[in-house]
């Protein structure tokens, strides 16, 4: 590697560990292989042996810091992903090849986010040794202090402020501005002891095929497509800030091993854009009426609530004056007649009605929904299996989950959708916010005839998906998108 005095963290490795950072040695790990049990023990078959290393930049405030994962891509060492939670989840969106595809392949993304994979174990072991060496050097050759060891474990495991020194509640609150470490914005308040276990211990499928694509020869460079990304639902909490308004640009075949915020991507499904796509943005407005007597009573009540004695007297006097003469006297008399008889004298005698001050008023935003219809005609055994997996994944992923003891039922998974053009977000079609899959309608004989291949798979399917966004679209949501996009 080149010898240089440049000590900043570069997109491509320049041969020198940056000042203040810790760099692991180069390592070779198996990516995408399968563990196989044999007579002489367990060994790994298949996959690829890839070179990698990691640069760890500590957080001076004591947090997990940032980990930059380098791999040998296209003949040189390049960052393929980064983690700010101690290597628990990696983000890959910023690191792309010149053609716009991610540097980290689907298997590599999955492996980096799997704590039991070879690459994760090797990286953590190497970093652990290097940070320990740096601490010993800092101490003049003496062993690590308890604080240094706790900080090292925090950096490697990403445990946040769970060191022994932080277990004192008062000290912990001092560090966090009065908030507990586990109290994060957007998470639901705890109503009773153990309510977080409802989500943690909910039953159901947790592992899916990382990515599914139909048809198998869909070319992301030539064809536009719809990407459906499934994640585990996260409640918004009473603050209402938990919903993530946007999602990363994954492209066709994006891996289910990545993450959105703190949520793991369970699966990505790539399908052709169907016909008849549309969107409808609306807000709720309604007619509101307030008569003269109701208006006077409202003003009187408002003055009373505010403790405005002068205002109360004024409203009483104005009401008395209005009832004594002119149109006010007629209006009051007609209103009283209607209360007694249910009939309006004004309508009969004058052909008039009391002015109700009608106005159209804003009543709130509306949630958008989307329906897609996908005709699918598997051409071979592999495509038939993929179609089967897509249907199963969407059906199971949108099903409600049981809590461990079945005392509660928790929400299904949710979805991020995006149209793509040449592997990038489509600028001329609408964007989506996080959606719930509210309905799946399957037709197994869309052509009107029951027809199967030799293995029993159907020759044609028609899948209709109904999605509904889980929060409304707001004005400032458009700020998250480029000016060259249609937006929501």
Helices and strands as residue ranges (DSSP letters): E 21-23, E 27-31, E 34-38, E 41-45, E 48-57, E 66-73, E 76-83, H 106-112, H 118-138, H 146-157, G 164-166, H 169-175, H 196-200, E 211-214, E 225-231, E 259-260, E 263-272, E 283-288, H 292-305, H 309-324, H 326-341, H 345-349, E 359-365, E 369-376, H 381-397, E 401-402, E 409-410, E 414-421, E 424-425, E 435-443, E 461-469, G 475-480
